[in-house]
Amino acid sequence: MIDDNFRKIAVENHLEGVTKLVEGANWEKTTNKVIVDNLVEKIEQLLDAKVIRQTLVNSRGEVKQRIIIEHD
């Protein structure tokens, strides 16, 4: 028979494992990128615009992303 102490330890270990899994996965950043991509696509459609995506590298070697929306 499983006693309450064993149950408590099992639940704590499970929660600790799930916490590490969630913290290790960068789901929030990925989800935000999908949302932004969808919004930019909708803006492009609504304005009948042209979207230009650029990757820039400055003199310090820092990489940045730029989204340009051109419309009339």
SEPA-684811 format. One line per field, with one value per atom (N, C-alpha, C, O): x negated, y, z negated. Coordinates in nm, 3 decimals. Last residue first. Example, Ala and Ser with C-alpha at 12.3 -4.5 7.8 and 13.67 -1.06 7.14 Angstrom:
BEGIN
xx <- (-1.285 -1.367 -1.290 -1.341 -1.319 -1.230 -1.320 -1.424)
yy <- (-0.225 -0.106 0.003 0.114 -0.569 -0.450 -0.330 -0.332)
zz <- (-0.708 -0.714 -0.787 -0.804 -0.780 -0.780 -0.780 -0.846)
This chain:
BEGIN
xx <- (-0.027 0.011 0.102 0.144 -0.294 -0.158 -0.132 -0.204 -0.521 -0.505 -0.362 -0.313 -0.668 -0.538 -0.522 -0.512 -0.939 -0.897 -0.765 -0.752 -1.103 -0.985 -0.943 -0.915 -1.419 -1.337 -1.222 -1.240 -1.636 -1.536 -1.453 -1.420 -1.989 -1.853 -1.764 -1.810 -2.291 -2.195 -2.056 -2.012 -2.595 -2.463 -2.365 -2.357 -2.841 -2.810 -2.677 -2.647 -2.886 -2.928 -2.897 -2.924 -2.768 -2.914 -2.969 -3.086 -2.486 -2.548 -2.700 -2.753 -2.296 -2.409 -2.478 -2.525 -1.957 -2.063 -2.172 -2.144 -1.725 -1.816 -1.933 -1.999 -1.392 -1.536 -1.609 -1.560 -1.101 -1.170 -1.320 -1.368 -0.835 -0.976 -1.038 -1.028 -0.520 -0.598 -0.738 -0.757 -0.297 -0.410 -0.491 -0.527 0.066 -0.070 -0.172 -0.139 0.340 0.291 0.146 0.110 0.415 0.366 0.328 0.287 0.493 0.586 0.544 0.629 0.258 0.384 0.476 0.532 0.076 0.043 0.170 0.187 0.208 0.186 0.158 0.209 0.190 0.321 0.309 0.391 -0.090 -0.020 0.117 0.155 -0.126 -0.189 -0.122 -0.099 0.017 0.060 0.002 0.072 -0.137 0.004 0.054 0.128 -0.382 -0.376 -0.233 -0.210 -0.298 -0.347 -0.339 -0.295 -0.233 -0.131 -0.173 -0.091 -0.483 -0.371 -0.262 -0.206 -0.622 -0.666 -0.554 -0.534 -0.487 -0.482 -0.523 -0.465 -0.563 -0.422 -0.408 -0.328 -0.839 -0.791 -0.646 -0.611 -0.834 -0.896 -0.848 -0.819 -0.706 -0.646 -0.703 -0.628 -0.866 -0.736 -0.679 -0.611 -1.127 -1.105 -0.972 -0.967 -1.183 -1.123 -1.094 -1.042 -1.264 -1.362 -1.310 -1.388 -1.028 -1.130 -1.233 -1.283 -0.904 -0.842 -0.944 -0.947 -1.086 -1.051 -0.995 -1.035 -1.081 -1.207 -1.179 -1.244 -0.812 -0.863 -0.991 -1.007 -0.812 -0.729 -0.778 -0.785 -0.982 -1.016 -0.940 -0.997 -0.833 -0.967 -1.011 -1.070 -0.606 -0.594 -0.729 -0.739 -0.726 -0.658 -0.648 -0.678 -0.817 -0.912 -0.852 -0.919 -0.569 -0.672 -0.774 -0.812 -0.449 -0.388 -0.490 -0.498 -0.625 -0.602 -0.544 -0.587 -0.597 -0.728 -0.710 -0.775 -0.325 -0.373 -0.504 -0.521 -0.330 -0.248 -0.296 -0.308 -0.490 -0.535 -0.460 -0.520 -0.321 -0.452 -0.507 -0.563 -0.097 -0.083 -0.217 -0.227 -0.181 -0.148 -0.147 -0.190 -0.049 -0.124 -0.082 0.036 -0.084 0.000 -0.090 -0.193)
yy <- (5.251 5.382 5.455 5.567 5.092 5.098 5.239 5.333 4.873 4.980 4.975 4.870 4.790 4.777 4.898 5.011 4.606 4.730 4.702 4.603 4.483 4.459 4.595 4.687 4.358 4.475 4.430 4.350 4.233 4.207 4.332 4.403 4.234 4.284 4.247 4.232 4.151 4.118 4.163 4.133 4.316 4.281 4.260 4.342 4.408 4.268 4.223 4.103 4.671 4.593 4.444 4.364 4.772 4.772 4.694 4.655 4.544 4.675 4.661 4.550 4.378 4.358 4.493 4.549 4.285 4.386 4.346 4.288 4.145 4.114 4.211 4.218 4.233 4.247 4.202 4.219 4.205 4.164 4.170 4.118 4.387 4.355 4.321 4.399 4.380 4.362 4.318 4.225 4.595 4.507 4.501 4.604 4.607 4.658 4.553 4.438 4.630 4.595 4.645 4.714 4.653 4.775 4.753 4.847 4.390 4.501 4.628 4.702 4.239 4.216 4.337 4.381 4.344 4.342 4.327 4.397 4.283 4.423 4.434 4.524 4.001 4.066 4.213 4.264 3.968 3.919 3.985 4.022 4.074 4.140 4.096 4.178 3.879 4.019 4.095 4.171 3.647 3.652 3.796 3.830 3.725 3.689 3.697 3.746 3.757 3.871 3.843 3.928 3.488 3.594 3.714 3.769 3.367 3.324 3.431 3.461 3.498 3.512 3.473 3.540 3.405 3.548 3.572 3.657 3.134 3.172 3.318 3.352 3.159 3.099 3.138 3.171 3.264 3.340 3.289 3.368 3.053 3.187 3.271 3.340 2.826 2.826 2.967 2.998 2.719 2.862 2.881 2.944 2.491 2.516 2.664 2.727 2.505 2.476 2.504 2.537 2.545 2.650 2.630 2.727 2.298 2.422 2.535 2.613 2.122 2.105 2.234 2.276 2.210 2.215 2.205 2.272 2.152 2.289 2.304 2.401 1.875 1.953 2.098 2.159 1.810 1.772 1.852 1.893 1.909 1.962 1.931 2.015 1.747 1.892 1.956 2.046 1.497 1.519 1.668 1.711 1.542 1.509 1.533 1.583 1.587 1.690 1.667 1.760 1.334 1.454 1.567 1.636 1.172 1.146 1.270 1.305 1.278 1.283 1.263 1.332 1.217 1.355 1.369 1.463 0.935 1.013 1.157 1.213 0.880 0.840 0.921 0.970 0.976 1.035 1.003 1.090 0.808 0.950 1.016 1.104 0.485 0.574 0.719 0.750 0.226 0.351 0.441 0.471 -0.117 0.000 0.125 0.129)
zz <- (4.967 5.023 4.928 4.958 4.781 4.835 4.887 4.856 4.630 4.729 4.783 4.825 4.342 4.409 4.500 4.453 4.227 4.293 4.364 4.435 3.957 4.040 4.095 4.019 3.864 3.897 3.985 4.077 3.614 3.718 3.739 3.644 3.553 3.526 3.643 3.756 3.404 3.508 3.464 3.353 3.349 3.295 3.410 3.502 3.427 3.454 3.398 3.398 3.412 3.296 3.312 3.223 3.639 3.633 3.513 3.512 3.694 3.674 3.660 3.668 3.921 3.831 3.817 3.915 3.986 3.985 3.886 3.781 4.192 4.082 4.093 4.196 4.281 4.298 4.171 4.060 4.470 4.346 4.373 4.473 4.588 4.612 4.477 4.382 4.727 4.605 4.644 4.722 4.879 4.903 4.773 4.717 4.856 4.842 4.880 4.910 4.809 4.942 4.954 5.049 4.551 4.616 4.762 4.830 4.493 4.471 4.545 4.595 4.549 4.622 4.611 4.712 4.363 4.505 4.590 4.690 4.128 4.164 4.313 4.381 4.140 4.146 4.183 4.260 4.116 4.235 4.251 4.362 3.862 3.976 4.106 4.195 3.712 3.713 3.833 3.898 3.758 3.799 3.807 3.900 3.641 3.784 3.836 3.946 3.374 3.451 3.600 3.677 3.313 3.303 3.386 3.461 3.342 3.427 3.428 3.533 3.137 3.276 3.373 3.474 2.909 2.944 3.088 3.156 2.917 2.932 2.972 3.059 2.869 2.994 3.020 3.134 2.611 2.719 2.855 2.945 2.475 2.476 2.592 2.661 2.494 2.560 2.573 2.671 2.456 2.477 2.551 2.657 2.197 2.328 2.341 2.249 1.934 2.038 2.177 2.267 1.795 1.793 1.903 1.960 1.847 1.893 1.897 1.992 1.720 1.861 1.918 2.027 1.457 1.533 1.682 1.762 1.397 1.389 1.470 1.544 1.418 1.510 1.512 1.619 1.202 1.339 1.442 1.543 0.988 1.013 1.156 1.223 1.005 1.025 1.055 1.138 0.943 1.072 1.102 1.214 0.683 0.790 0.928 1.018 0.554 0.555 0.666 0.736 0.593 0.650 0.659 0.760 0.445 0.588 0.657 0.767 0.187 0.254 0.404 0.483 0.140 0.136 0.211 0.289 0.153 0.247 0.256 0.365 -0.069 0.066 0.172 0.268 -0.269 -0.252 -0.112 -0.046 -0.257 -0.221 -0.196 -0.111 -0.107 -0.218 -0.171 -0.059 0.077 0.085 -0.029 -0.047 0.000 0.000 0.000 -0.067)
